[in-house]
């Protein structure tokens, strides 16, 4: 079914519905998805299993025994229209110190070759803009940030690494992000931070949330060692 402004509600199995907005990386579209998710949590959070925001969609998980899917679909259509002009919520601004040197940046030269520029220019371009947290996923605390300057938007590695260290800062096309844990991964690693995007021992385990803004700040190797 369709709802106003090019949004569409569709089933995702028998226990989830997806509100799909125009499919592109756009802060306005993402802010609208976040506004809808907040409204759903406020109004129907007690009967929903989860509400998950992505770049340009909201997925609503429910118990089909307790919640009538056809009723929820109609409710999603109405609430999507209601939140069309909802103001965007202000997120936190987080500075992330990154060392872009040596073994901490194994793919910096590759990204420079892609952009036909120097490694120093890659660093300048990567730190030269503020990135929006569009969504969380892949691993606890992994924030998808966009958009990277097109000159350094190198595609994923042909073969993913079996191990990427926690704190590694990577690029994959128009996206950039910080690996919160040691995991496999195929992004181009251009630096590393000592900040922990996810720390279960911290009062607030997640450093970043959808709607936040991230500014990467270049630091020298000795400064990174002092923080690590």
C-alpha positions in Angstrom: 0.0 0.0 0.0 1.1 3.6 -0.5 1.1 6.5 1.9 1.9 10.2 1.1 5.2 11.5 -0.1 6.5 8.4 -1.9 6.4 6.2 1.3 5.3 2.7 1.0 4.2 0.1 3.7 5.1 -3.5 2.9 5.2 -6.8 4.9 8.5 -8.3 5.9 7.3 -11.8 6.7 4.3 -12.4 9.1 5.8 -10.5 12.1 7.2 -7.3 10.6 6.2 -4.3 8.4 8.5 -1.9 6.7 7.8 1.7 5.9 10.1 2.4 2.9 10.8 6.0 1.9 12.6 7.2 -1.2 15.7 5.1 -1.4 18.7 7.4 -1.2 21.1 8.6 1.4 19.5 11.9 2.4 19.5 13.5 5.9 15.9 14.8 5.4 14.6 11.3 4.6 16.5 9.8 7.5 15.2 12.4 9.9 11.7 11.7 8.8 12.2 8.0 9.4 13.5 8.8 12.9 10.5 11.0 13.6 8.2 8.1 12.6 10.1 5.7 14.8 9.9 8.0 17.8 6.2 8.5 17.3 5.6 4.7 17.1 7.6 4.1 20.2 5.7 6.7 22.1 2.3 5.6 21.0 2.6 1.8 20.5 5.9 0.9 22.1 4.2 -1.3 24.7 2.8 -3.7 22.1 5.7 -3.7 19.6 8.7 -5.9 19.7 11.1 -3.4 18.1 11.3 -0.4 15.8 14.4 -0.2 13.7 15.5 2.8 11.7 17.7 2.4 8.6 18.9 4.9 6.0 15.5 5.4 4.5 13.1 3.0 6.2 11.5 2.0 9.5 11.0 -1.7 10.2 8.4 -2.5 12.9 8.5 -5.9 14.5 5.4 -7.2 16.3 3.8 -10.4 17.7 1.2 -11.5 15.2 -0.7 -13.3 17.9 -1.2 -10.1 19.9 -1.2 -7.5 17.2 -3.4 -7.5 14.1 -1.1 -6.9 11.1 -3.8 -5.2 9.0 -4.6 -2.8 11.8 -0.9 -2.0 12.3 -0.5 -1.4 8.6 -3.3 1.1 8.6 -1.8 2.7 11.7 1.6 3.0 10.0 0.1 4.7 7.0 -1.7 7.2 9.2 1.3 7.9 11.4 3.6 8.3 8.4 1.4 11.0 7.1 1.1 12.6 10.6 4.9 12.8 11.0 5.6 14.2 7.6 6.4 17.7 8.9 7.7 16.6 12.3 10.8 18.6 13.3 14.1 16.8 13.3 15.5 15.9 16.7 18.9 17.4 17.5 21.6 14.8 18.1 24.9 15.0 19.9 28.1 16.2 18.1 31.0 13.8 18.8 34.6 14.5 18.0 36.5 11.3 17.2 40.4 11.5 17.3 41.9 9.3 14.6 45.5 8.4 13.8 45.9 7.9 10.0 49.5 6.6 10.2 51.5 3.5 9.5 50.1 0.1 10.4 46.9 1.8 11.7 46.0 2.8 8.1 46.7 -0.3 5.9 44.4 0.9 3.1 45.2 4.6 3.1 47.4 4.2 0.0 44.7 2.2 -1.8 42.1 4.9 -1.2 44.6 7.6 -2.3 45.1 5.7 -5.5 41.3 5.4 -6.0 41.0 9.2 -5.6 44.2 10.0 -7.6 45.4 12.0 -4.7 48.0 11.8 -1.9 47.4 10.1 1.5 47.5 13.5 3.1 44.7 14.7 0.8 42.6 11.6 1.8 43.0 12.5 5.5 42.1 16.2 4.7 39.0 15.1 2.8 37.9 12.6 5.5 38.3 15.1 8.3 37.0 18.0 6.3 33.3 17.3 6.8 30.8 16.3 9.5 29.0 13.0 9.1 25.5 12.1 10.1 24.8 8.8 12.0 22.2 7.3 9.7 21.7 3.9 11.4 23.2 1.3 13.6 24.0 -2.3 12.6 26.4 -5.1 11.7 27.8 -5.2 15.2 26.9 -3.6 18.6 27.7 0.1 18.3 28.6 0.1 14.6 27.3 3.4 13.2 26.9 4.0 9.5 28.1 7.5 8.7 27.7 9.4 5.5 28.4 10.9 3.1 32.1 10.6 2.3 33.6 12.9 -0.3 33.1 11.2 -3.7 36.8 11.5 -4.4 37.7 9.0 -1.7 34.5 6.9 -1.7 36.5 3.7 -2.5 34.5 0.5 -2.8 34.8 -2.4 -0.4 37.8 -4.6 -0.5 37.6 -7.5 -3.1 38.2 -10.0 -0.3 37.2 -9.0 3.3 39.8 -9.4 6.1 39.2 -12.1 8.6 40.1 -9.7 11.4 39.7 -6.0 11.7 40.7 -4.4 15.1 38.4 -2.5 17.3 38.6 1.2 16.7 39.5 0.8 13.0 38.1 3.6 10.9 37.0 2.6 7.4 35.4 3.7 4.1 33.0 1.7 1.9 31.7 3.8 -1.0 29.9 6.8 0.4 29.9 5.5 3.9 32.4 5.7 6.7 32.4 4.0 10.1 34.3 2.8 13.2 34.6 -0.9 14.0 33.4 -1.2 17.6 34.8 -4.8 18.1 37.4 -7.0 16.5 35.4 -8.6 13.7 35.8 -9.6 10.0 35.3 -6.7 7.6 35.8 -5.5 4.1 35.9 -1.8 4.5 39.1 0.2 3.5 40.9 0.9 6.8 42.4 4.4 6.8 43.0 4.9 10.5 42.2 4.0 14.0 40.7 5.6 17.1 41.1 4.7 20.8 37.5 5.7 21.5 35.2 2.8 22.1 31.9 3.0 20.1 30.6 0.1 22.3 31.5 -0.6 25.9 29.2 -2.8 27.9 30.8 -1.6 31.1 30.1 2.0 30.4 26.9 3.7 31.9 25.8 4.4 28.3 27.2 1.5 26.3 26.8 3.1 22.9 28.9 6.1 22.0 26.8 7.1 19.0 23.1 7.1 18.1 21.1 7.7 14.9 20.9 11.5 14.3 24.2 12.3 16.0 27.0 14.1 14.1 30.6 12.9 13.9 33.7 14.9 13.3 36.9 13.0 12.7 40.1 14.8 14.0 43.5 13.7 12.9 46.1 13.1 15.7 49.7 11.9 15.5 50.8 8.4 16.4 52.2 9.3 19.9 48.9 10.9 20.8 47.0 7.7 19.8 49.4 5.6 21.8 48.8 7.8 24.8 45.0 7.2 24.5 45.1 3.5 23.7 
